[in-house]
Amino acid sequence: MSNIKLVHSGGNSVSISAPSTNPSSNRTLTVDGSADGNIVASNYGNSFLAYPSADATIATSTTTTIVCNTEVFDIGGAYNTSNGRFTPNVAGIYWVKAQVLWSTTSSSTNNAYYQVFVNKNTTGQLRGIIHVDKQDWHTNACSGLIELNGSSDYIDMVVWHNRGGNEYIEADNRTKTTFEAYWVRALP
């Protein structure tokens, strides 16, 4: 293992060390022009923000995966716009948010429940639920922290309602229906 030791004029020092094992490929540390702050490797986690390009019809009492096929950004290329899955290649704890803008269609929408879930490997991890008793637009969201292993774990967004007929989710921009995740820290 190689070390660089920088000694301050006051006698204290700072050391920069290479990893104890050979890295998978050459790595570069970059310091901004002010040379202040922390040095963080550029592959320090994935993140994305995406939304559907068009409104969607959701059948009653049917769990439906929402595919957000328009990316605002996708750092690390871990979000799949074809199947709606985020499969990060960096293990860590991720903050995740799923938001749906429902457009209820019937004035007889009394006693209906509208739900949005974030699933990890098909198992529910986060859930937002609202009870709707009138026709209108309703935003439903859930968010929280989820551990992902950086290889096989994935998350996706699903919705469900029980109104008794078709309902619709509004889409086409990032202020309506969105799915997003941000790397927070390494796994403990």
HELIX and SHEET records of a PDB file:
SHEET    1   A 2 ASN A   3  VAL A   7  0                                        
SHEET    2   A 2 SER A  13  SER A  17 -1                                        
SHEET    1   B 6 ALA A  56  ILE A  58  0                                        
SHEET    2   B 6 GLU A 167  GLU A 170 -1                                        
SHEET    3   B 6 GLY A  92  SER A 103 -1                                        
SHEET    4   B 6 THR A 178  ARG A 185 -1                                        
SHEET    5   B 6 SER A  47  TYR A  51 -1                                        
SHEET    6   B 6 THR A  70  ILE A  75 -1                                        
SHEET    1   C 4 ALA A  56  ILE A  58  0                                        
SHEET    2   C 4 GLU A 167  GLU A 170 -1                                        
SHEET    3   C 4 GLY A  92  SER A 103 -1                                        
SHEET    4   C 4 TRP A 137  LEU A 148 -1                                        
SHEET    1   D 4 THR A  64  ILE A  66  0                                        
SHEET    2   D 4 ILE A 155  HIS A 161 -1                                        
SHEET    3   D 4 ALA A 112  LYS A 120 -1                                        
SHEET    4   D 4 THR A 123  VAL A 132 -1                                        
END                                                                             
